[in-house]
Amino acid sequence: MHGPVFGEAEVAISRQRVPSIAKEHMAEARQRAMEEMAQSVDALGGQAVVGLRVEYVPLNGARLLVTALGTAVSLVPNKGPYR
């Protein structure tokens, strides 16, 4: 285990937006947050993330903060059955 990692991205939201467009912007922000988290995993020498959690927090009613959180780990080859 290497330790906790996270990534964040903000997106502008508007109640007047078409819902499908708002969903696209949220998906893009989620992707950016996960890419930032992946950079942290690489910096720690990890290979994967366990316990991934994505949070959406409204900011000032017009912006949304998307945070991806998890724990960076290294993968170990299976050298036989674990008991």
Phi and psi in degrees as a GROMACS rama.xvg file:
@    title "Ramachandran Plot"
@    xaxis  label "Phi"
@    yaxis  label "Psi"
@TYPE xy
-103.929  -30.8151  HIS-2
133.083  177.713  GLY-3
-69.5485  145.283  PRO-4
-137.854  153.882  VAL-5
-154.581  163.541  PHE-6
-144.769  150.018  GLY-7
-133.581  152.613  GLU-8
-152.821  145.676  ALA-9
-110.377  149.859  GLU-10
-139.659  141.317  VAL-11
-78.0046  135.876  ALA-12
-125.525  153.068  ILE-13
-145.463  139.171  SER-14
-70.2673  -18.7835  ARG-15
-83.3616  -12.5575  GLN-16
-66.9101  151.025  ARG-17
-67.1846  131.938  VAL-18
-52.4929  -38.7508  PRO-19
-65.7033  -34.4464  SER-20
-69.7082  -42.3105  ILE-21
-60.3296  -40.5809  ALA-22
-62.0665  -40.3244  LYS-23
-62.2692  -42.3458  GLU-24
-66.0118  -38.4308  HIS-25
-65.9996  -40.1638  MET-26
-64.8226  -39.5116  ALA-27
-64.3342  -41.4986  GLU-28
-65.0999  -40.6438  ALA-29
-61.4536  -42.612  ARG-30
-62.5838  -43.0928  GLN-31
-63.7416  -40.8613  ARG-32
-63.2752  -41.2606  ALA-33
-70.6307  -34.1653  MET-34
-65.8813  -39.9142  GLU-35
-64.3187  -40.1698  GLU-36
-64.1658  -40.5469  MET-37
-61.8719  -35.4722  ALA-38
-63.6074  -38.1362  GLN-39
-65.7108  -39.3622  SER-40
-60.8853  -47.1865  VAL-41
-59.5348  -42.2662  ASP-42
-63.4684  -30.3495  ALA-43
-87.1129  -5.50619  LEU-44
82.8475  15.7129  GLY-45
-82.2591  168.642  GLY-46
-122.243  -14.7837  GLN-47
-156.804  171.879  ALA-48
-125.351  134.056  VAL-49
-116.312  156.037  VAL-50
67.0293  35.4858  GLY-51
-63.7336  132.636  LEU-52
-135.763  134.789  ARG-53
-116.622  126.583  VAL-54
-117.662  144.881  GLU-55
-120.316  119.674  TYR-56
-123.689  119.711  VAL-57
-68.8341  139.294  PRO-58
-123.335  121.057  LEU-59
54.4389  19.4484  ASN-60
73.8956  -14.4261  GLY-61
-118.705  -4.27059  ALA-62
-134.526  156.371  ARG-63
-130.433  130.055  LEU-64
-97.8343  125.243  LEU-65
-110.027  124.573  VAL-66
-123.101  131.595  THR-67
-109.1  126.65  ALA-68
-128.445  147.039  LEU-69
-173.677  -169.125  GLY-70
-122.311  125.339  THR-71
-76.0179  133.861  ALA-72
-137.016  163.279  VAL-73
-106.67  146.647  SER-74
-89.6088  135.982  LEU-75
-114.211  128.745  VAL-76
-63.1973  142.306  PRO-77
-75.0001  117.256  ASN-78
-106.167  26.9312  LYS-79
139.424  173.486  GLY-80
-70.0411  139.05  PRO-81
-92.8873  136.553  TYR-82
